[in-house]
Amino acid sequence: MMKKTIQAFLEDPNVAIAGASQKSDNFGRSIMTELTKLDYTVYPVNPLCQEIDGVKCFPSVRELPEEVESIILAVPASLSEEIVNQCLGTSIKRVWMIRGIGKGSYSEKAHTICKENQIDVVYGFCPLMFYSKGPHKFHRWIRKNFGKVPAEYLN
């Protein structure tokens, strides 16, 4: 199931990123930069920003355009439930709770809300392992060979 959801993320040309900010060391901003280089249309979501790198920033998920069906959560786990609740009743079909350095965005409560509302979830992985090339792709290879990717990716 997770492989199918990851593939849907990769095929979707529009991706929202909750938690992107103007700070140079912000992980959401790093994801935004990489996806922009890969010709994805990104929609940063952060109530504290008007724009990031010249891209309009949306104050909440509810204000995203209808064509946005995928959102990456690059926020602390404590904010994931709030953002997932914002997804309810919108066009969002899939949520990626990132796992980078540290605990990541995963929240069991947010995951349950997604399941109860037919929103597909990816968690436990950095999205750049699947979206980009170079060191992130190598990181995926390492995790694949040591059994740390979804079982569907082991073939």
N, C-alpha and C positions, 0 to 999 in steps of 0.2 A: 504493500500500500504506500509506504513512504517513497519508494522509487517512482511510482506513478505521480505522486505529488511533487517531488523534486523535478521530474520531467516537465510537469505543467508549469512550474515556476520558470524553468529555462526557456520554454516556448512562448511565454507571455511577454510581449514587447513592453508592457507597462508594469512598473513595480514601484510600490510605495515603500518608503523606509522611515519607520517611526524611530525617532531618537537621533536622526542626523542633526548636526549642529555646525556652527561656523568655526568651532575650535579645530585647530589643525590636527590634534591627536584623537579626535572623535572617531570611533570605529564605524558608526553609521555614515559619517562623511566619507570614510575610506571606501565603504561598500558603494556608496553613491558615485564616487569618482570612478571606480572600476567598472561599474555597470554602464555609466555614461560612455566610457571608452569603448565598450562592447556594443554601442548603439541602442541600448535600452533607454526608454523614456522613464526617468525617475521622478517620483513625487515625494519630496521630503515632508514629513509630518512632525512638527514641533511647534507648540503654542508660543514659544519664546522667540521665534525667528520669523522675519518677513520673507527672507530669501537666503539661499545658500549657494555660493558660487554662481550667482546670477539666475538661479532657478527658484521660482516661486515656492514658498514653503506654506503648507496648509496647517492651520491650527488644530485640526482634529481629523480623524478618519472620516467622519460624517460629511466633511466638506470636499472630499476627493471626487474627481469626475467619475462618472458611471463606468468608463472603460477600465478602471483600475480594479482588478480582481485578486491581486497578489500583494501581500504586505510582509516585509521583513521587520521583525522587532529587534532593534538594536538599543534596547533599554534595559535597565535593571529588572530583574524578575518581579520586584515589588510593583512595577508599573504595567506589567503584561496583562493582568486581569482588566485593568481600566481600559487599556487600548483594545483588547478583544471585545469588551462590552461595546465599545464605539463601533466595532465592525458589524454588530447585529443590525439587520435591516438595511445594510448597504450592499453594494455589488461584490464585496470581498468574499472570495471562495476558498482562499488558502492563506495560511499564516505560517511564517517561518520564525521560530523562536531560536535565535542564534546561540551558538556556543563557540566562543572564541577563547580568550584567556580569561580564566576565572569561571564563575558560576554560569554566566550567560543570562539569557532572557527567559529560560524555562520556568513556568509556574504550573503546578499540577491543577490548580483551580482554573487558570486560563485555558489549559488543555481540555478540561472537562466541559467548560462553556463552549469551546469550539466543537467538540464531539456532539454535544446536545443540540447544536445548531447547524449540523452538517457542514462545518468548515474544516477542510483538510489541514493537517498540521505536520510540519517538519520540525524536529528539535534534536539537539545534541550535536549539531554540526555547524561549522562556519560555512555560510553560503558561498564564499569565495573558493572553497575547495571544489565546487561544482561549476561555478560561473567562469572562473578565470583560468589562465594558464600560468606557467612559471612556477614560483615557489608554492603557491596555493594548490596547484594541481599535484605537485610532488608531495605535499602534505596529505592529500587525499590518497595517493599511492601508498604512502607509509601506513595510514590508518586502514586501508583496504587489506594490506598484507599482514597486518597485526590484528585483524578482526574488529576494528572499531568503526565500521561503516554499516549502514543497513544491510541486513543479510542478502537482500536482493542484488546488491552491488558486488557480491563476491564472485559471480560468474563472469 
